[in-house]
């Protein structure tokens, strides 16, 4: 895995975040970029440490390998921590956007919301394609609470737990809500792509760490 691959994957996320920040400044999206930058800085620090290690020209190949392995493991831990916080903040930005795009009915009570969400869960649990079932329910229902639950944070969390890719669902949803051109809608429409781009950063970073650790063990 090359240095260029890692930097390219990080830049791919940044290029998606920057126009969203321009349209709707968000502390959460800004923090996603900050945690991405921390991965790049950790990678630079790792390369510098490896360069210094090579200059030492250790006679003991075993100790050299142990040090390289330790550096790779430290980078791996840093990546996992940064990715965890990047995802937390991306999810927070998504929830903020959904709150703006899909208004919660003022008349809805917490007990009514809980009761309705339990009923909807039973319905969608029986569907092999819950995203399509949700969209159909949104179109057919005249109940504001139903619509808010399906289209808002609850529906998105439910689909994530069912391991459903949200890209098509969100595109259809924003079309029905006529919010695709709004600041909130742009974040909703970008969420699935950003999740995939973050996953690519993590996979590329961890493969880089694995390659370093593997090279140290072979010496």
N, C-alpha and C positions, 0 to 999 in steps of 0.2 A: 504494500500500500504506500503510495507516494505522498510526499508533503503536499503536492499540488491537489491531490484528490481530497484531502482533508480540508484544505483552505477553500476549495471550490464548493464543497458541501455546506460549509459555514456561510459562504457568501450567498448561496442559493436561498437560505432562510432569511438573511438580512435583506435581500432584494425584494422578498415578499412582504416583509414587515415595514420597510421604510415608507412605501406609499400609503399604508394604512395609518401610520403615525401622522403623516402629513394631513390626512383627511380627518382623523379623530384622535388627537393626542391621548395616549393611554399609558398610565404608569405601568400597567401589567405588561403591555407589549414592549415598552422600553426595557423592562426587566428581562424579558426573553432575550433581547439583543445583548444585554449586559452579561447574561450567563453564557451566551454563545461566545462572546468575546473572551470570557474566562477560559473556555476550552482552547481557543487559539493561543492565549497567553501561556497556558499550561503546556501546550505542545512546543511552543518556542523555548520555554524553560527546560523541557525534556531534551530537546535537541542541543541546547547549550551545555547541559550537564553531560550528555553523551560525548560531546566534543572535548570537554575537559577531561573526561575519563579516558578517552583515546590518547590524549597527550601524556597521560601518566605512564603509559606503556608498561602495564603490570606484567611482571614475570609469571605470576600465578594466574593462569587462565581461569581457574575455578573461581577465584575471588572476583575477577573481572566480570565473569558471567553472573555472579550473584548480585553485583552492583547494578548491572544492566537490568536484570530481572526486577530488582527492587524499584528502580526508576520507572519501569514499565507498569508495575503494579500501582505505584503512586499516581501515575497518569490515569490509569483505569479508574481508580477510586474518585479522582477529581472529575472525570468525565461523567460518571454515574451521578455524582452529587449535583453537578451543574445541570445535567439533563432533567433530573427530578424537579429542580426548582424552575427550570425553563418551562416544563410542562404544566406545573402548578400555575404559573403566571399566564400561560397561553389559555388554560381552561378558565381562569378568572376573567380574562379579556373576553372570551366567548360568552360567559354568563352575563357580563355587563352588556354586551351587544344584544343578547337575546332579551334582556330586560327592557331594552329600548325598542327593539323591533316588535316584540309581542307583549302587549300590556296585560298585566294581571288584573282581573275584574275586581273593582273596589268592593263589591258586595261579597266576595268569596271569603269564607271563614277558614281557619286552619283545619278545623274538624271536617268541614265539607270538602276541602282540598284533599285531605288524607283519605277520606272515604271514596271520593271519585278516582283518585290515583290507584287505589287498591282494585277498584272495579275495572279500570282500564288495563291494569297489569294482567288481570286474569284473561281479558279478551285477547291482548296481544301475545301473551305467553303461548297461546294456542296457534299462533300464526307462524308459518315457516319464513315469511317475509314481513316482519313487523313494520319495517319502514314504509312499505307500500300500503299496509293496513292502516297505519297512522295517517298517511296522506289522504286515503279514502275517507277515513273517519273525520279528518279536519274539514274536508269538502262537504261532507254530508251533515255534520252536526251544526245545530243552531245555538248550542250552549256555550257561552263565552268561557266558562271554566274548562270545559272539555277542550276547546281550541287552545287555550293558554297552556294547559298541561301537555297536550300533544306537541305543540310547536315550541314550547319554552324549555327551560332547564330540565324539567322532569323527563320530557320525551327524549331529549338528547342524551341524558344520563342513562336512560333505559336502553336506548339503541347502542350506546357504547358498551354496556354490560352484555348485550347480545352480540357483540363483535361485528356490528354493521358499519360499513363505510358510510359516513355521513354526507359525502359529496353530492350525490344525486338527490338525496332527501332535502338537503339545504337549498339546492338550486330550485327544486320544485316549490319548496316552502316560501322562499323569498319571492318567487314569481307570484304566488297566490297572495302574499302580503304586500306586493308592489314596493318592496324595500331594498331591492338589489342595488340601487344607485345611492342609497343613503350610507352614511358613515358606518352605522351599525350593521347594515346589510352586507357591506363589503367585508367586514370582519367575519360575519357568519359564513359567507361564501368562500373565504380564504382558509377557514379553520381546518378542513380536512387536508388541504394541500400542505399547510404548515405542519400538521402532525406527521405527515409522510416525510417532509423535509427534515424535521427534527430527528426522526427515526434514522434517516440516511446519515446525518451527522454522527449519531451515536454508533451506528454500525461501522462506519468508516473509522472512527476514532478507536473503537475497541479492536478492530482488525489490525490497526497500526500497532496497538499495544501488544497484541498477540504475536505479531511478526517480530517485534523486538524481543519479547520474552522467549520466543522460539529460537531466535538466533543466538541468544545467550546460553541456552541450554545445550545447543549443539557444539559449543566451543569446549 
